[in-house]
Amino acid sequence: MTIVLITAISILVLTGLAWLASRGLRVSVCPICIGVGGTWLWMIGARLAGFAIDATMLAVLIGGSVVGVAYQIEKRLPQGRSQLLWKTLCFPAGFAAAYAIVVEHWGLALTAGVLLALLSALFLLPHRFSRTDDESVGKLEKQMKECC
């Protein structure tokens, strides 16, 4: 039960600090994301330093971050990109990364992290213009030149 209390206090403190920092620095951050992410980051550090950190709590926090990051990216997907396909591919890779971090299987964590980065790039980066788009752009440029 102590780990629940420590985790809750950590999330509240880090969230509050992130909220204060975002007000003073005019930086757009999600304070609760910083609170949760910061909590599991210090827990991993403490675990690597030899402290006994509950793996279940760590897994819950990292899993929550996977869902939160997927949601944040989902909101930024360009029009025409499938939100369902994004989540269908992102969640298994994210949960594999979370599991690998909790069990300290760094090769799997790195592989899943690279896969997540590639998926994010694939879904977020704009596709090259199609021929129809090139024709539309050319037509608009011509109209603008004739306009003035």
N, C-alpha and C positions, 0 to 999 in steps of 0.2 A: 504493500500500500504506500510505502514511502516513495517509491519510484513515481507513482502517479502524482503525488504532491510535488515532488521536485520538478517533474516534467511540466505540470501546470504552472508552477511559479516561474520556471524558465521561459515558457511561452509567453506568459503575461509580461514579464520584465522585458524580454527582447522585443515583443510587439510594441510595448510602450516606448522603448528607446527608438525603435524604427519610426514610429509615428511622430515622435518629437523631432527626429532628424529630418524627416520628410517635410515637416512644416518649416523648419529653419533653413533648409537647403533647397527647398522648392524642387525636390527630386520626387519623381513619381514612382513610388514603390508600394507594394502591398505589405502593410505592416505585419499582418498575421502570417503571410508567407515567410517573411524574415524571421518572425518568432518561431515558427515550426522548423524551418530550415536551419536556423541558427542553433536550435536545441539539438536536433539530431547531429549536426556537425560537431558540437562540443562533446556530445555523447560518444561519437566515433573516436574523437581525439582522446577522450578519457579511457575508452576501451583499449585503444592502441597503446596507451601509456600504462596499461596493466590494471586499471580499475574495473571492478565488476559492474558492468552495465547490462541491464535486462534486455535481452535480445528481442523479446516480444514487443516491448515499448518502442525500441528502435525501429523494428519492422513496421509498426503502426504509423509512426511519424514519417518514415520514408515513403511508405505507401500513400499516405495523405499528400505528400509533396508530388508524387507521380501524378495523382489525379489533378492536383491544383495546377501543375505546369501544363498538363494536357489541356485543361480547360482554358488557361490563359492563351495558349497557342491556338486553340480552336477559335477563340474570339477574333484572332488576327488572320485567319485563313483568307486568302483572296477569293473573290466570288468565283463560283464554279468548282471549288475544291470540296470534296466530300468530307464532311465532318465525321460521319459514321466510319468511313474508311480510315481517317486519321486516328480516331480512338481505337478502332479494331487493331491497328498495327502498333500504335503507341503503347497501349496498356500492357500487352504481354512483354514487350521489350523493357518497359519501365519497371515492371514488377520483377523481371529477371535481374535487372540491375540492382533493384532494392534488395532482393534475396542475396545476390552475390556480395553486396556490401555488408549485410548482416552476418553472413557466414565467412566473411573475409576471403572470398574467392576473387582475387583482384583481376585475374585474366578474364573471367566472365563479366565482371563489372566493367572493365574497359571495353570489351567487345560489345556489350549491350549499350554502353554510353556512345560508342562510335555509331552503332546502328541508330540510336535515337537522334544523334546529330544529323546523320544522313537523311533520315525520315523527315526531320524538321526542315532541312534545306529543300528537300523534294516538295514538301507541301507549302512552304512559305515563299520560296523564291518564285518570281514570275516566270512563266514560260516565255520562250521566244515568240515574237510576233508570227502569226501565220500569214500566209500570202494574202488572205482577205484583209487582215489588219494592215499590212503594208500598203495595199491598194487604198484603203480608207485614209491612212495617214497621208499618202501622196495626194489624194483628192482634196483633203482638207488644206494641205500646204498650198496647192494650186489656187484654191478658193481664197485663201488669205492673201496671196500675192495679188490676185485680181481685185481684191476688195479695195485696196488703198492705192 
